[in-house]
Amino acid sequence: MAFRRVKRGWKHSFAITSLLLLTASYTKPEIQDFDLTNVIYQEEDKKIIEEAITSLWENREAETSTLMQKSGEFFQGTPYVAHTLESGEEQLVINVREMDCTTYAEYCLALAGTIQSAHPSFGQFATELQKIRYRDGVIEGYPSRLHYFCDWIHNNEQKGLIKDMSKEIANTPLSKPISFMSNHPDSYRKLKDNPPLVEVIARQEKEISKREMYYVPESRLAEVESKLQEGDIVGITTGVKGIAISHVGILVKRSGRMHLLHASSAAEKVVVSETTLETYLVKSKSATGIMVARPL
């Protein structure tokens, strides 16, 4: 069942009071809160995350995959909006009022980490999000953001946040030169009319292309579906030239089969796919399979 956000007014006050009581009884040592000076957000974003912490608090001892699923359900119904991170200077953007498929997965993983932390707060959520979204958790301009989701999986595995399960599940290599951004700079506001930045991205693409990657072909999904878990993050691999993953979602089980919980551009909001994951892939014109990232 999806969590419903509480309405503003007395219910919001009750939620915050509950949060304060819960955190007051939490005996682990607190850590220094995140400096929000350079973070782009609105007060509504802060309220939503505080409500999420209150709603999910009873699950704080659960596995990260369970928290990932419940975080995804909390955001169900949130409007789909693309390009919400494209501010001026590269800064941490928190916009949980609207999201695309990648920011949706990032917000869910950051929320799960926040619930498990010694100091569950909006500041801690920002800490978790920066660690997830940026290469090695450091913001150093536009190229430091993990733009390609195959690179996102690689870097977040190095940080110990997820495990790439694709090889273990299907042991099928994915040979895919990465070049889409540098070949289509006009599609990216920061790259358009900025050749030096395009060169930086092109160098990153070459490094990504050197790595061994694995995936689960759609033709083998039924065979290996039992190895998938609810809460797994999946990247939908694509036949489009120059890019490995074109869409992202979270796995949830419905009537014994895996479905995709995702920020859908077609539905214009966060939804659970009506069809099974297998059928979803088969019906897609460009999908070839999935890469699987398991939250740790």
N, C-alpha and C positions, 0 to 999 in steps of 0.2 A: 504494500500500500504506500502511495506517495505521501510525503509529509506536506502539510499545508502551511504556508507562511501565516503567522498570526497577523491580524489586522492591526493597524496603528491605533493609538489611544491607550485605553486601560489595559488591553491585552498586551501591547508592547511593553508597557511598564511592568506588568506581571512577569513577562519573559525576562526582562533585564534583572528584576528582583530575584527571580529564580536562578539566573546565571550567577549573580553575586553570591547567593547562598551556596551554590554548588562549588564555585571556585574557592570560597572561604573554607570549605570543608576538605579541599584537596590538599593533602599534606606534603606533596613533593615540593622541593625548593623551586622558587620562581626564578626565571631568567629575566635579564633586562629587556624591556619592551622595545620593539622596532621603532626606529626614528621615522615618522611619517611625513617629515618635512618635504621630501621630494617625491612623495607618492601621489599619483593622480587618482582621486576617488571622490565620491559624494557621500554625504551623511547617510543616504539611503543604503549604500553599499555596506557601511558599517553596521547599520541596523539589521540588515539581512543576515550578515555573518554572525552577529550576536544571537539572532533567533535560531540560526542553524546550530550553533554550539549548544544552546539550550535544548533544542529538539533531539540532538544526537548524543547528548551527554550520557544517557543511560547505557549507551553502547561503547563507552570509552575503553572497556577491556576487551572488546571484540577484535578479531583479526582485521588487518588493514583492508583486505579485500571486502569484508563485510561493511566496513565504514565507507569504503569507496562506493559500494552499491547504494547504501543509504544516503550518502551525500548526493549521488546522482538523482535519487528519487526526490530528495528535498527540492532540487532545482527544476523538477519536472514542470513544464508549462512556461518556463522562462522564455521570452522571445528570442528568436534567432536574429542576430545582427552581425554582419561581417565587418572587419577592419576596425574593431573598437580599440586596438592598441596603437593606432597610427597617430600619435601626438607629435609635437614638434621635436624637441630634444628627447632622446631615448630615456624614458623614466618608467618606473614600475606603475602600470595601470591596473587598477582594480575596478572592474565594472561587472558586478554580478546581477545587474538589472537586465542585461542582455549579453549574449555570448554566441560565439561560433563553435564549431566542433572541437577545435583544439583548446580554446580558452575554457570551454566547459570541462574537459578532462583535467586541465591544470587546476581549475578551481576545486574540483572534487578531490583530487589528490592532496591539495593544500589544506582543504578542510579536514580530511582524514588525519593528516599530520598534526593539525592544530588540536583536534580532539585528544590525540594521544600525548600531547606535549605537557610539560610541567606548568605552563602558563597559557591556558587557552583563552585567547583574546584576538581582537581584530589585528593588533600589532603582530602577534605571533603568526596569524594567517598571512600577513604581508611577508614575514620572514620566510615562511614555507614556500610561498608563491615565487619569490625571487629566486630561491634555491632551485626550484623546478624549471622555471621559464628560461633562465639564462645559463650560458655555458659556464660550468663550474660555479654557478650561483653569483657571478659577478657581472654587473652592468657596465659595459665599456662600449657604448654606442650601439647603433643598429645591428651590426654583425654579431654582437654578443648574444642576441636573442636566438633561440634554437628554432629557426624557421622551418626546417625540414623535419618531419616527425620521425623519420628513421634516425636522424641525428639526435633528436630529442630522446628517443629510446636508448641510444648508445650512451649519451652523456648522463642520463639519469640512472642508468645501470652502473656506471662508474661511480656515481655519488651514493650508491647503495639504496636508492629509493624504489627501484623496480628491478625485476629480472626479465631479460628477454627470453621467453620460453619457446620461440619459434623453431629453433634447431632441435630442441628436446622433443617437441611435439611431432614435427613432420620431417625434419632433417632434409629439407629441400632448399638448395641454394637459390638466392635471388640475385641475378646479375643485372644490375641496372645503373648505368652511368647517370650521375645526378648533375643537371645543368639548367633546370627550368628557369630559375630566377635570373641568372646571368644572360640567358638567351631571350628573356622577355622582360627587360628592365622597365619598359613602359607600363607594365601591369602593376608596378610597385611605386608608390609615391616617393619613397626615400631613394629609390634607385634611378628614377627618371631624371635625365639630365645630370647625372652624377657618375661619370665614368670611373673615377678612382674607387668609389664605393662598390661599383659593379665588379671591379678587379678583385677586391677583397673577398666578395661573395664567391667569385669564380675559384679563388684559391681554396676556400672552404669546401666547395663542391668537389674539387679534385681529391681532397683528403677523404671526404665521405665516400667517394666512388672507389677508393682503394680498399675499403673494409669488406670483410665477408659478411653478407647478410643472408638470412634465411626467412622463409615464410611458409604458411600453410596454404597450398593451392585450394581453390574452391572445390575442385574435383575430389579432394581428399577430406573435406570438412566433415562429412557424415561419418567417415571412418575414425576420425580422431576427436570427435566432439566431446567424448567422455573425458578427455584430458583437459578440456577447458573448464574454467571456474567462474562462478559469478563474481563480479568485481574486477575481472581481468580487463585491462585496457587494450583495445584492438585498433590497429591501423589498417584500413582497407587498402590493400595494394592495388595498383592501377597499371593499365597498359599505356597510359599517356607517357610520351617520351620525356625524359629528363627529370622525372619525379617518381619516387617509390610509393608514397602513400598519399592518397587524395582525400581521405575522410577518416574520422576518429570517433570511437564510441566506447561504451562500457557494456560488458556482458551481463545480462540478467536472464533468469530461467522462467519460462512461462509454459505450463503444461508439459514439463519435462524436457523442453527444447530451449536452446539458446536463442535469445533475441537481442537486438541492439538498442540500448538506451543512449540516445544521442541528441545533439542539437542539430535538428534537421532543417535545411534550407527549404525543402519542399513543404514541410508542415509549418515552417516559420516559427518553430518553438522546440523546446526539449520534449521528446516523446520516446515511447518504447515502440519499436517497429512492429507493425501489425503481423508481418510475416516472420518466419524463423530467420536466423542469420544466414543459413544456407540458401534459402529462397531469396533473401535480400541480395546476396552476392550474385546468384544466377540471373536475377532480373536486371542487374546493373549492366550497362553496356560497356563500362570501362573496368570494372572490378575484376581482379584476378585471384584474390585470396585475402589473407590477413597476416599481419605480424602481431604477436601477442606479448604484451608487457604486463607482468604480474606484480602488483604492489607488494612491497616488503614491509 
